[in-house]
């Protein structure tokens, strides 16, 4: 029976994104199909780093971003369905794996922050 659901299926796109610095910008998307998840988080993981750094979050459509990532990283969308991460003025330091995560509640202690 599928009446017990642990978490929503998260879909990130594009799966891989390679940009030359001259291209200047990148746009990532994250979608899920469970509107009861009202918080959505974007994380960055640098190469050879075991930790995830919080970029920012959405609570429904309300955005909160970490100062370190402002103003080049811009989060938009609605946490109950989809969210977008737009990075402008790309530089080599932006090379990383980007994760999104959905939650029913606000996580006041992000992992490995």
C-alpha positions as CSV (number, residue, x, y, z in Angstrom):
1,X,0.0,0.0,0.0
2,X,1.2,3.5,-0.8
3,X,-0.8,5.2,1.9
4,X,2.3,5.9,4.0
5,X,4.5,8.4,2.2
6,X,7.9,9.3,3.5
7,X,8.7,12.3,1.3
8,X,7.8,13.8,-2.1
9,X,9.7,13.0,-5.2
10,X,12.0,15.9,-6.0
11,X,13.0,16.6,-9.6
12,X,15.9,18.9,-10.4
13,X,16.8,20.2,-13.8
14,X,19.0,20.3,-15.7
15,X,20.7,17.2,-14.3
16,X,24.1,18.5,-15.4
17,X,24.9,22.1,-16.3
18,X,28.2,23.2,-17.8
19,X,28.7,26.9,-18.3
20,X,31.6,28.9,-19.5
21,X,32.2,31.9,-17.3
22,X,31.6,34.2,-20.3
23,X,28.0,32.9,-20.4
24,X,27.5,34.8,-17.1
25,X,24.4,33.1,-15.8
26,X,22.8,29.8,-14.9
27,X,19.2,28.8,-14.0
28,X,18.3,25.7,-12.0
29,X,14.8,24.4,-11.3
30,X,13.4,22.1,-8.6
31,X,9.9,20.6,-8.6
32,X,7.8,18.2,-6.5
33,X,4.2,17.2,-6.4
34,X,3.1,17.5,-2.8
35,X,1.6,20.8,-1.8
36,X,1.8,20.0,1.9
37,X,5.5,20.6,1.8
38,X,5.6,24.4,2.3
39,X,9.4,24.9,2.8
40,X,12.0,24.4,0.0
41,X,15.7,24.8,0.5
42,X,18.6,25.3,-2.0
43,X,22.1,24.1,-0.9
44,X,25.5,24.3,-2.5
45,X,28.2,21.6,-2.1
46,X,31.7,22.6,-3.2
47,X,34.1,20.0,-4.7
48,X,35.9,17.9,-2.0
49,X,33.5,19.3,0.7
50,X,31.4,17.0,2.7
51,X,29.1,19.8,3.9
52,X,26.1,21.4,2.3
53,X,25.9,25.2,2.6
54,X,22.5,26.8,2.8
55,X,21.9,29.3,0.0
56,X,18.4,30.1,1.0
57,X,14.8,28.9,1.3
58,X,11.3,29.5,0.3
59,X,8.3,29.4,2.7
60,X,5.4,29.2,0.2
61,X,6.5,32.2,-2.0
62,X,8.4,34.1,0.7
63,X,12.2,34.1,0.0
64,X,15.0,34.1,2.6
65,X,18.5,34.1,1.3
66,X,21.8,33.9,3.2
67,X,23.8,37.2,3.0
68,X,26.9,35.4,1.6
69,X,25.0,34.5,-1.6
70,X,23.3,37.9,-2.2
71,X,22.9,39.5,-4.6
72,X,24.1,37.1,-7.3
73,X,22.0,34.1,-6.2
74,X,18.3,34.6,-6.6
75,X,15.6,32.2,-5.5
76,X,12.1,32.4,-6.8
77,X,9.0,30.2,-7.0
78,X,6.5,28.6,-4.7
79,X,7.7,26.0,-2.2
80,X,4.5,24.0,-2.5
81,X,5.3,23.1,-6.2
82,X,8.5,24.5,-7.8
83,X,11.5,26.7,-7.2
84,X,14.2,28.2,-9.2
85,X,17.8,29.2,-8.5
86,X,19.2,31.9,-10.8
87,X,22.9,32.6,-10.5
88,X,24.2,35.8,-12.2
89,X,27.8,37.0,-12.9
90,X,29.1,33.4,-12.8
91,X,32.7,32.8,-11.7
92,X,34.8,29.7,-11.1
93,X,33.9,29.7,-7.4
94,X,30.3,28.9,-8.3
95,X,31.4,25.4,-9.6
96,X,29.6,23.0,-7.2
97,X,26.7,20.6,-6.9
98,X,23.4,22.3,-6.1
99,X,20.7,20.5,-4.1
100,X,17.1,21.3,-3.3
101,X,15.1,19.8,-0.5
102,X,11.5,20.1,0.6
103,X,10.2,20.1,4.2
104,X,6.9,20.2,6.0
105,X,8.4,22.4,8.7
106,X,11.2,25.1,8.9
107,X,14.5,23.6,9.7
108,X,16.1,26.0,12.1
109,X,19.4,24.1,12.2
110,X,20.4,23.3,8.5
111,X,22.8,20.4,8.3
112,X,26.5,21.2,8.3
113,X,25.9,24.9,8.0
